[in-house]
């Protein structure tokens, strides 16, 4: 059994492309070309060169000595926070911008929640000289002001989503509407492993550089390329997909996915899709989705703007449904406390999204011989105001 996508665009029962007819030509053009284009040597060379010289890859695999001593196990941090733009998101936007150029697109649109994907998209559009429009929920624009300023400095136009909960889901809706209205010249860079096939697979492939490096780095440090555990936070799930990718079909590597419980899984203010979701369709793919009894999408909540998505990517829905991954829900309070703890113990201020992943250390017992890799998917600059308000710093 493989946990990768099949030729029809499904992970088990999840995935597919549930799209309006108007979008069919765009998505089909992408589906027919993405594997062919990304396999071209010239594409690979350009992608690898930009990851190395522009993004700063490979990112270090750092042995966290003090954390390891406290939890009596071997804890390694994959330092995606050191990527240019401050998070893993840029791995994917570089891949997709190269694809968009080869497809002859001149106008780029994106959606963003925490703003990291928006910044990463604006960054590569500036690099390639392409027009960039980023849709962002009005609430997220307020709580992620530094990233909004960055996008504008990079030449992007930031358009607020004013409907619904005015967060990530609504920004995605607006981006899809734009794409339907501008099908010929526009390319939609989706920031996570969500959306219609081929997006979940394509984003996972571009992000898979993370697990590729983990294998190489662990071989060097531990003499074995496989860790015992890989842990990552999951909203839509792109950083997690990248960290799991090369381990998916090797069941000796245990996978832990960490979701945002918000104020508590049963509080009505949560984004723990695995605990609360039922099968449904959102943004073009069949997946697990938080919804009311009559199928209306319920509003998710998390203190981290990057995790308050009402669904989860189809790869992750399948990992949950098959039991391949263990899903753990972490509250705002647990995540915020870990943001402070990691800062004080290792001198690393994490994005609040990433801080959720570390809270697993208090939930689960690891053996002294276990090699545990935690994906530190982003740095905390963008969240300083939230940290300041929360801890009255």
Buried (B, 14 or more C-beta within 10 A) or exposed (E): EEBEBEEEBBBBBBBBBEBEEEBEEBBBBBBEBBEEBBEEEEBEEBBEEBBEEBBEBBBEBBBBEEBBEEBEBBBBBBBBBBBBBBBBBBBBBBBBBBBBBBBEBEBBBBBBBBBBBBBBBBBBBBBBEBBBBBBBBBBBBEBBEEBBEBBEEBBBEBBBBEEBBBBBBBBBBBBBEBBBEBEEEBBBBBBBBBBBBBBBBBBBBBBBBBBBBBBEBBEEEBEEBBBBBBBBBBBBBBBBBBBBBBBBEEEEBBBBBBBBBBBBBEEEBBBBBBBBBEEBBBBBBBBBBBBEEEEEBBBBBBBBBBBBBBBBBBBBBBBBBEEBBBBBBBBBBBBBBBBBBBBEBBEBBBBBBBBBBBBBBEEBEBEEEBBBBBBBBBBBBBBEBBBEEBEEE
